[in-house]
Structures are given as structure tokens and as C-alpha cells.
Amino acid sequence: MGFVNRATKGITLAALAAAMLTACGSNGNGNNEASPSPADSASVSPSASAEATASASASPSEAPSDQPQVTVEFWHAYGEGEEKVLLEQVVPKFEEANPSIKIHATRMPTENLDQQVLTAAAGGTPPDVMRMDNTWVSNMAKQGALQEISGYPDAQDILDNSFKGTVDTNLYQGKYYGVPLDTNTRVAIYNKELLTKAGASEPPKTIDELVALARNLKTQGKYSGITIGGTNVWDFSAWFWTLGGKYTDDAYTKATGYLNGDASVKALDTIYGWYKEGLLAPPILGGQPGTWEGLRGDKGKAASYMMITDGPWFYSLIGDADTKDKMIPALIPAGPDGMSHSVIGGEDLVIFNGAKQPEAAWKFVQFMTSTEIQLLLAKQTGQIPTNKEAAQSPELEDVWYLKSYIDQLENAYARTPSANANKINDAIGTAFESVFRGKAGAKEALDKAAAQVDKLLGE
């Protein structure tokens, strides 16, 4: 069924739908494939949310009368089901364990939220702590809105117990300005029937095996063995990285010699070679059917895509009963070095400069990233933990599709953490698209992009 039982499956549906928008909508490329709309109402006004929170998050035990009470302002954009778990389970647990601290949680409208946050910070009215899209952290840090976290108790322990790709999303100029809270990534999802038609009983372990299956399938009619949802960074990165490509050096300071290095040029040429050979499905350049429709079949038409890549929301939004019998999740097939890579999405927790209760806010951060609460949120809302101990807990083993995602996170990368992350992603995606539209060769396109990215990294 997923992370929860039938009685709470509705929460998971809304939560995972919201997670999908966070993952796909944050890459800054503006050319994501269409996706179902989440069934939550994230436009609830902050004032309405605050009133609901004041009632719902009342502590089960009052603080001693001689103990000073403080209130931590917490902003978030959780979906409706996630917020219910936060207010009815998570906040009361925290307040019971910390009777001198109250959490005032405000559900923020998602439209232009990053600008709302920067305006509040500039005006001296930020919250103490916020659950923030992980692609925003570097820019918020550059603007002076966030506190660097190294001085807080056990900060390094939280980072050390988190997947590296999620940790890197908090970097700005070599320092960390937040900690990972929840995450997602993309794995390969196979249509069992077309996998069999291609000549395999299980997903391919390597890129070479995948290409061979795609060629087998092509000879049998209008089938596509490999589906990449577009040339944008969110869709394309897993394949580019797995084939040996890189965007920057490991410190995210330089693109020249990496984005346009020999390995990157070869990776892009290889994928473009699949396209020219007819092995890639139409969505690579916005063609139809879309990824989900092609994998499942649509409006009476049979499935035509053997494989797509997507996140964990796919299973609950489509329906577990349908996907478990017909689909197989697996790691992205390994590249020439034997490694499989994918892309990181998700949210981080940050503390603001100007926070009125930074120490109390940090206690809440520690609580939210603890194994106990990460497991609670995973089971109740479908969030994938960033805490490795929670993610690898036997308590989540009954989620039939989860293991592939946890395994993939071990070698998943952050989209370039930078104050100019969106512009960087645009430059890279534009380079990829120019090759597939025949406007430039791989080396020419990547040379141009590397120069652009170097300039953006230096700003």
C-alpha cells in the first residue's frame, strides 16, 4: 500500500503529490513535463494557519510556572495531510519533551514564497526556522538571510548521518546554512510486459544491457526502450552523471574542465546517439505520449515505453495496486565505472539571521531530524528520510518500492548548490537541448555552457 495503511492513504497521496511539485518544480528550467496537480490546498493564508496551529498544537503538558516560556516561529509549505501530522503528532511530541518551548507553525502559500521569505528577512521579520526547498538555500545564504550552522550543538552529527547529496544542498561558499529534512530522487521504473518483450525477466544492471534491450524492443514495433523526460537538469542529470559527465568540480566552484571535459562530452554524445538511433522515447523533446501515459498505456492504447525515471510519488498517485503488478522499480543502470547516479530533490531546515529564538529553534531542528521523528514522518506522510538510520530502518521494509530509492540516494547528487542555481540549471539544460535539436555539437554546446556557469558561480 505504501508508507501507511488504508485509513491514512489519503494523507500519503496528498503528501507525495506535493513532493512531486517540489522536486520537479524547483529545477528552474521551466520545461518540466506535465504532472498531476496535488490534492492539497497550499494557498491557505498564514493567518488562518496560525489560528489552526494555536489550537491544534497545544502542548499535552504545561511548563512549570517558574520556567520561562518561549515561542518558536516555524514556517513551512507542507500539504494539508502533512500539516495534519505535524500539528497533531509531531509538535505535541516536541512540546511534551521541551515544555518551555512552544512551536507556532505557519503554513505558507507556495506562490512566490522565496520572495516572501527574502522580503521578511530584509524587513527584520523572518521566522526562527523554516522548511525550505533545498534549491533556495544557497541564494538565501548569499542574501544574508540564514545562519551558518556549524556552531550549533551536534550539527556535524546531523550532516554525517544524512545522505551526502542532501547535505550538499545546504552549501554556500564551503559552509552549511541548513540541514536536510526530507528528500526524494528518481529511479528507473520498468513496464514488466515490455521488459519481457525486450527479452529480459528483470531490470538491466548496466547501461549496455539497457541499450541492448532497447534495440531488441525497437525491432518489434513502435516501442521505446529508454525514456528521458526532457533535456532539463531534473530529467537529464541521472543519465549524464551515470555515463561519466560532471557539471562542476566537487566543491562546486568551477565548471570549465568538468562540464566541457572529455567525459562530459562523451556522455552527452552517447545519449544523443541513442536519440539518433531511435532508442529514446518522444518526451526527450516534449513529444507525446507523456512519460506516465507511455509507460502505462493511455485511453485504451497499449503501453509503448519500457522504462521511465520518476520519484516515489509515482506509485501512490497512480495507485499501488496497479503499479505493483505491472511495474518494477530499480536503480538507474550502472555506467562505465560501475556506478549509478541520480538527482536530489527535497527540503532543508534553516535558521534565520534575526531569529528571536535561535537556540530553541535549533532544538526543534534536532528533533525533526532525529531517527524517531523521521520515521514517524515517513510512515505517516510518505516523506523519504534524510536520516540514514531512519531511511534504512526495518520499519520501512514493507514499502515495496522504497528500497530502490534508498539505495539510489547513496549516490545521488545535488543540483549545483549556488546562489545562481536556477540560472546554472537553465544554461546546462539549454546546452543539452541545443544538441538534440541539431543546433550545436556536444563539445561546442558544453564549452559555451561551461563559460556561462563559471561566471554564475563567481557571482
N, C-alpha and C positions, 0 to 999 in steps of 0.2 A: 504493500500500500504506500510506502514512503516512510517519512520520519514519524508519523503519528498514526493513531487508529482512525477508524471511520468517523468517529464522533468529532474529531478535530481536523479532518482532512481539509475542510473548507479554509481553515487558517493557513494551512500549507499552500493551498492553491494561490491565495492572495499574496502570501509572502514571496513565493517563488516567482510569481508574475512581476511583483515589484522588483525583485532581484534581477530579473531579466532586463528590465528597463535600466537599472543601474549599470549593469555590465555592458550592455550594448550601446546605451545612450551616452556613455561618458568618454568615448574614444575621440571625439572631436573631429570626426571625418565627415559627418553629415550625409553619409551614403550607406547607412545600415539597411539591411533587408527589413521588410515589414514584419512586424511581430504582433501577436495578440495583445490587446490592451488589458492591463491588470484590473481586477475587480475590486480595487480599493478606492477610497476617496481621499487622496493625499492633499486635497485642497482645503482641508479643514483649517479654519483660521487659528492662528496661535492663541488668541484669547479663548476660543471655545475649547481648545485642547487643554489649556492651563486650568480652566474650571473643572474639566473632567478629571484631570490629574489630581487636583487638590482633593477631590473626593475619593478617587479610586486608589490613590497611593498612600492612604493613611497608614501610619506605622502600627503594627499589631501590639507594640509595647511603647508606652510613653517614656521619654527620657527622664531621669531623675531630676527633680526640681532644681537642684543645685548645680546641674551640669548645663553649661551654655549650649544653646541650640543654634545650628547654622543651616542655611538652605542652599543647596547646590542647584544652579540653573543648568538644565540639560536640554539641548536642542537635538532633534532627530527628524528623520523623514521616513520612519517606519510605516509600513502599510497598516491597514486597520486591524488585521488579525495579529500582526506582530506587536502593535501597540497594546492590544488587549493582554497579551502575555507579559509585556513589560510592566504594565500598571498593576496587574492582578497577581503576578507571581514574582517577578524579578525585583521590583522596587520594594515590596514588603519584606522580602528576604534581606535585602541590603539594610533597610532601616531597622529591622529587628537586630541585626548584628552590629549596627552602628547607631544606637539610639540618640546620639547627639547630632545626627545629620539627617536632614530631610531632602529628598530629591524632588524638585519641581520640573517635571518633564513636559516639554512643549513640542507638539508635532507640527513641523513647519510645512508650509506649502512648497511644492517642489519647483515651481516655475521661477527661474532666475534666482534660485536660492543662494548660489555662490555670491552673487552681487549683494543680496540682502545681508549676508554674513559680513562681507567686507565693509558695507556701509555701517553696520552695527559696531564693528571693531573700530573703524575710523572715528565714529561718534562717541566712543567710550562706553558703549552699552552692549558688549558681547555677552554671550552666556559664559559660564565657567567651563563647560565641557560640551563637546558635540560629537555625534556620529556623523562622519563626513565622507563623501565619495573619495576614494583613495587617489583619484587623479587630480584633486584640488589641493592636496596638502602642500606640495612644493610652492605653488603660487601664493597660497595663504601665508606660508613662511616668509617668502620674499617680501610680501607686503607688510611684514612685521606684525601680523595678527596672532601668531602662535608662539607658544613657549617651546623651547628646546627641552627635551625630556630627560637628559642624562643625569640631572641632579636629583631626580625623584627616586624614592626607595624601590629597589627591585626592578627598575626599568629595564636593565640589561637582561634580567632573567625572563621577562616577558618576551623580549625580542628573540632571545636564544631558543625559547620554546615555541616559536612561531615559524611557519614556512618562510624560507628566505625571500621568495618573490613578494610575499605580503609585507614583509619587513621593509623591503626596498621602496615600497610606495610612500614611505614616510621620510625619505631622504630629501635634503636640500643642502647643497654645498657641503656634503660629507657628514652632516649631523641629522639626527632624527627629531622630527617635530610631531610625532604621534606614535601610536601602536596599532597593530592590526586588530580588528574586531570580528569581522566576518568576511568570507571570501567566496569566490567561485572561479572556475576555469572551464575550458572546453575539452571534451574528449571526442574520439571518433564514435559514431553511432551507426551500426550496420543494420540494414534490412536483411533478415535471415533468409528470406526466399531468394533475393537477388544474390546474396553471398553464395548460396548453394548453386545457383545458376552459373555463377562465375567459376565454380569448381572448388569451393572451399567449405569446410564444415565449421571453421572457427575464424575469427578475425586474423588478418595478416599481422605478423610480428614486425616486419620491416617494410620500408618504402618500396624496395624492389619487389617484394611479394605483392604489395598493393597494386603496383603498376601492372604486374603480370595479370592479376585478376581483372583489372580494368580493361586490359586488352582482350582478355577472353570474353568479357561481357559485351564489348563493343561489336564483336563479330556476330552477336545473336540478335541484333535489332537496335532500336532506339533507347539504349540504356547508357547511363553514365556511371563509371565506377568510382570517380573521385569528385566530391563537391566541396568547393571553397566558396563561401557566401559572398565574397566581394574582394576587391583589391585594397580595402581599408585595413588599418593596422589590427583591429579587433578580429577580423576574419582571416587575415593572411599570415599573421605572425607565426602561428604554430608551425606552419609548413616551411616558412622561410628559415626559422630558427632550427628546426629539426634537420634541415638539409645543410646546416652549417653557417647560415647567414647571421650577421650581427648588426645592430643599429649603432652601438657606441662601444667604447671601452667599458671595462667592468665598473668603473667609477662614474659612468655616465657624464664624462667631461668632454669627449671628443668623438666625432663621427668619421672624419676622414681617416682612411686606412682600415675602417671597420665596415661601415655601411657600403662603401665602394671597394672594399677589399676583394681579393680573388675569390674567397669562399662565398661572399655575399653575391657577387656577380654570377658565380656558378649556380648558386641556389635559385636565383631568380630565373636564369636561363633554363634550368631544369623544369621549373613549374610552367614556364611559358612553352617549353617543349611539349608538356602534357596537353596544353591548350591547343597547340597547332596539330597535334596528333588526334585530337577529338576525344581525349580521355576525361576532360573536365566538363562538369555539368554547366548549363547556361547561367546560373546565378553569379558566376565569376564576373560577368559584365552586366548584371542586372536582368538577365533573361528569366523566362518562366518555363516550368513551374518553379515556385519558390522552394527553398530547401526542405521545409516540412512537408509540403504537398508532394514533392518529388520522391521523398523517402517513403511516405505512407500511401501515396496514391490520393487522388482528389476528385470529387464529383463523379464517381463511377469509373474513373480511369485507374489503371493499374499503376503501381509504383514504378518509377523509372530511374531512381538514384540508389545505388548500392550503399553509399555512405555519405554522411554529412558530419560536421562537427558542431556541437552545441553544449549548452550548460545543463545543470541538473534540473532547471525549471521545465525542460522539455517533457519529462516523464509525468509530472503532475498535471501540467496544462493539457497534455494530450490524453492522459488517463492511464494509470498504471496497468490496468487490465489489458489494454490494447498493446501497450509498448512491451510489456514483459514477455508476451508470447511471440511478438513479431520483430523485436529489436534486440541488438546486443551492443552494450557499451564496452569500449576498450580504449587503451592508451593510443595516442597518435602513433602510427607505426614508426619504429626507430630509423634514424638516418644513418649516414655512413660511419659515424663514430659510435653507433650502438645506442645512442641516447634519443629520448622522445621528449619534446618540449611543447609547452602550450603557454597561454596568456593568462594573466591575473586580472580578476575583477574584484569588486567588493568595497568595503567601508573600513575606515580607521576611526579611532578615538583621539581627539586632540584637546588640549587645554589652551585657553586664550591668554595672551597678554591682556592685562586688565581684568582678569578673573578675580572676583571678590573672595572666593573660597578655593584657592588652588589646591591646598593640601587635602581638603575634604573631597574635592573633585578627583584628585589622584586616587584616593581610597576607592571611589566608585569605578575608576578605570581598572584598578587591580581586581576588583570584584567582578566586573564584566568580562575580564579576560581570564578568569580562573577556570579551571577544568570543570568544576561543578556547574557554573552558570553557562559556560559554552556548551556543555552537554544538554542542559535544560533548553537553551535556545535552539539547539539542533533538533531535538526531539519534538519541540512544540511548534516551531516556526519553519523548519526546513533549512535554516542557515547552516552553511558548512563552517565548522570551527576553524579559526586560525591557530588555535592552541593545538599543537601536535598530539599531546596526550589525550585530549578530548576527541580529536578527529580520528584517532586510531583506537578508540575505546571499543571493547567488545559490545558495549551497549548499542552501538550503531550498526552492528554487523547484519542485522535483519533488513536493512535498507538495500535491496538487491542491486541497485545501480550505483551505490555510493563508492564502493571500493576503487573503481577506475578513477574517480575524481580525486580521491585522497592520494592515490599513487601518482596521478599526473601532477599534483601540486608539489611533489618533491622536486620537480624540475620545470616548474612554470616560472615565467619571467614577468616582471612588472613592465608595463608600457613606460617608456623613458620618463623617469621622475624628473621633472623640470618645471620651473615657473612658466615655461612656454610649451608645456606638454601637448596641448591641442594643436598648436602651430607645427610642432615637430611631427606629430602623427599625420597631419594634413600633407606635409611635404613628402613624407615617406609614401603615404598612400597614393599621392599624385604621381610619384615616380613609378610605382608598380603599375598603375593604370595606364600610363603613357606607353609602357612596353606592350601591354596586352592590346592596346588599340593601334599598335604599329607605328607610333609616333616617335619612338626612340629605341635604341638598343639598350640592353641591361646596363652596360658599363656607362654609357652616356647619361642615362637616367639617374643612376646611383651616384655618379660624380656630382651632378647638379644638386641632388638632394643632400649629399654629404656636406657640401659647402653651405647650403641653407641651414642645415641642422647645427653645424659648428657655430654659425652666427647666433642662432637662437639659444644654444647652450651657454654662450658667453654673455648674454644679456642679463 
